[in-house]
Every structure is written in C-alpha cells, then in structure tokens.
Amino acid sequence: MINVTKTAQEQVKLYFEGKEITPIRILLNGDGCAGPSLAMALDEKKETDAVFTFDGVEYIMDKDLMEKASPVDVDFSGTGFRLESSLLPPAGCKGCGSGTCCS
C-alpha cells in the first residue's frame, strides 16, 4: 500500500499544473548503510506494477518491491519529498563506521 500525505499530494499537483499528468514510479534508489532507500520518478506503467491513485495521480511500484516495502509513506517537508517504508538495513549493520556493511 502507498499512502500520500495531503502536503505531498499538493506539491505533486503543483508540479503537474499545466502539464500532462503521468504516473509517478516509486523505486529502489540504493542500499547503503542506513538500509534501502526509495525514490520517485516519472515513468510508464508496466504489467508487473501495483497502481495506487490519489486525486487523479497514479503512483506505481513494482509488485515484488511493494510486497517487501509496504506500507510506503510519501510525505513532503519544506526541503523535498520523504519516502518511508518497511525496508530494513542489512542484518548486523549499525551505520557507517561499524565495519560491517559499509566496508
């Protein structure tokens, strides 16, 4: 499941003002010391995607990733979008400098 806060949705709608609305993909951005992180990008739907629609905007995510990351929360603070999920850092990783997952 993808949850989009009112503040985040307002920012998305502002972005699309005067433009064609296209799906927003939530994807795996990296897997560093703090664990996997998510990002957003404009993209086209695929057969392997889960689709969630909020106020006329489609948020898409690969079903396999969705199963691992759900729920995904999309929020907006004054500096940008923040995506949170249930994805966890690798076992034994306590942050950079621990010598376990960052070396």
C-alpha angles and dihedrals in degrees: 000000000000120000120194120194120227090247092052093047091050090054092048091051090050090052092053094045106130091003135095110266111239129181118277114223120211107207143170107272101183146320108236135149093294089053132252116339130202131221137184129233137163111259147145124267119258130198089250094059133106110219127209121180124206121179093335096314120112119218112197132193135171107264093230092052090044090056091054098040104037127161099045118186121200116198137163127221124180090274101048148291121327121200121195128183143160092264109127133206117256116283113274094019113131099168137287113320094037091101094226112092102004101059 
